[in-house]
Amino acid sequence: MANRILPFITLVFFSTLFSMVIGDDGVAISKQYPLVVSTWPFKEAVRAAWRAVDGGHSAVDAVVEGCSACEELRCDGTVGPGGSPDENGETTIDALIMNGVTMEVGAVAAMRFVKDGIRAAKLVMQHTKHTLLVGEKASAFAISMGLPGPSNLSSSDSIRKWSKWKENNCQPNFWKDVVPLDSCGPYHAKASMDVKEGGCSTRNLMGVAEPRSSLVGPHNHDTISMAVIDKVS
Ligand SMILES: *[C@@H]1O[C@H](CO)[C@@H](O)[C@H](O)[C@H]1NC(C)=O
């Protein structure tokens, strides 16, 4: 068996869809395949991917179907339109897909007004020489390629989450080494004793990186990562 096992990744909103394809050389199909694997118990996403790949669609298309299901269902409240808002209260979309056979990658990030992240990522992969399109450039591209939009990506849930977060002094947030620490911005870099004349920080050069949590769970991990193997020869 000459298996090529290659990664295949998709991100939706603050979330990664991680997918894998094993290349097909077109001969015998193992009974073990197709195979669909996903992070967390997103059964509807796995079922959608399974229906696609079991019905003869490629692993790439199966990942698109699986991840689109999560975007529509707003898995864990963060994936897709109406999911977690940014500091300004706006929901934007991130998605990344990789074809493990060809190693092509397509991605969108901070895409506004278009709800179909993974479909947009696939269009970037298929129809551009770019890897990543962002913001309104991503939206314009996606709409020009036929995806629906512009649409309002906020939901009553995302607006409620944002209001609660504002009421909670904008905590928690993704800032670090800034002041103010425990209220809303604007934020400024914390004055640091490390900054020496010439702008070099010896402490930073010598220091160790701030450790990140060693625990991986649904709340410090990309939301959905999906791997699909269509067949193996
Ligand atoms: C978008 O939808 C949200 C939630 O339904 C709503 O509060 C907001 O006013 C809408 N924005 C626009 C520009 O229509």
The ligand as an SDF file (V2000), in Angstrom:
LIG
                    3D

 14 14  0  0  0  0  0  0  0  0999 V2000
  -27.9190   42.5190   11.7410 C   0  0  0  0  0  0  0  0  0  0  0  0
  -28.6050   41.5970   12.5590 O   0  0  0  0  0  0  0  0  0  0  0  0
  -28.6110   41.9270   13.9410 C   0  0  0  0  0  0  0  0  0  0  0  0
  -29.2000   40.7570   14.7180 C   0  0  0  0  0  0  0  0  0  0  0  0
  -30.3960   40.3260   14.1800 O   0  0  0  0  0  0  0  0  0  0  0  0
  -29.3540   43.2240   14.1560 C   0  0  0  0  0  0  0  0  0  0  0  0
  -29.3410   43.5730   15.5190 O   0  0  0  0  0  0  0  0  0  0  0  0
  -28.6700   44.3110   13.3290 C   0  0  0  0  0  0  0  0  0  0  0  0
  -29.4090   45.5090   13.4150 O   0  0  0  0  0  0  0  0  0  0  0  0
  -28.5600   43.9040   11.8630 C   0  0  0  0  0  0  0  0  0  0  0  0
  -27.7410   44.8780   11.1640 N   0  0  0  0  0  0  0  0  0  0  0  0
  -28.1580   45.4440   10.0410 C   0  0  0  0  0  0  0  0  0  0  0  0
  -27.2200   46.4390    9.4460 C   0  0  0  0  0  0  0  0  0  0  0  0
  -29.2180   45.1670    9.5120 O   0  0  0  0  0  0  0  0  0  0  0  0
  1  2  1  0
  1 10  1  0
  2  3  1  0
  3  4  1  0
  3  6  1  0
  4  5  1  0
  6  7  1  0
  6  8  1  0
  8  9  1  0
  8 10  1  0
 10 11  1  0
 11 12  1  0
 12 13  1  0
 12 14  2  0
M  END
$$$$
